[in-house]
Amino acid sequence: MSCPKYEPVAGTKRCVHYLPNGACARPDELMCVEWLKANGHAPPSAPPAPAPLERNLLGEPVRREPPPARTKPGPAPPVPSRPATPTPVVHTLRDEDIASFKALGAEVCLTSDELGEVWLVPAYTGQDRLELSVEHAALLAAVGAVFPGAKVTAFARRPSGVPAGGWSPLPPR
């Protein structure tokens, strides 16, 4: 017999704790271990042995507090809102970038509420439209980077024959 709690009835092989149909009378067992084995069932596994008691230098048991329960993280801190008008990221244009645009020969029309249509061109064509060369656009971007938050609000072409500094697209004050 392999049951450690087996107690034979005098003159028989039957255990004093055996009940009909394989049950066990012990309060810590549900079924008779020997009956389970004899009827093709795996006997219950032994409960794990308790961990050895930790003791201090004086031999007294050491009481360990369980670690605090983990709590779910709270809501993430608020993310600062972005400015109403995002600041454009200005990338430095290389000479190769400008040469590539010019070699492409493309003319690009940019439209905004403040300026209307402005044509980005590889070279000025003299057509009756507002044109900006790619080199001058790069210059404006570099100048605008010096003044964060600044933006172009007007773009006008000086009439032919009027010297620089002698004309303003804005009415006098």
Secondary structure, DSSP 8 states (H G I E B T S, - for coil): ---TT--B-TTSS-BTTB-GGGBB-STT-SB-HHHHHHTT--------------B-TTS-B----------------------SS---------HHHHHHHHHHT--EEEEETTTEEEEEESS----SS-EEEHHHHHHHHHHHHHSTT----------TT--TTS--SS---
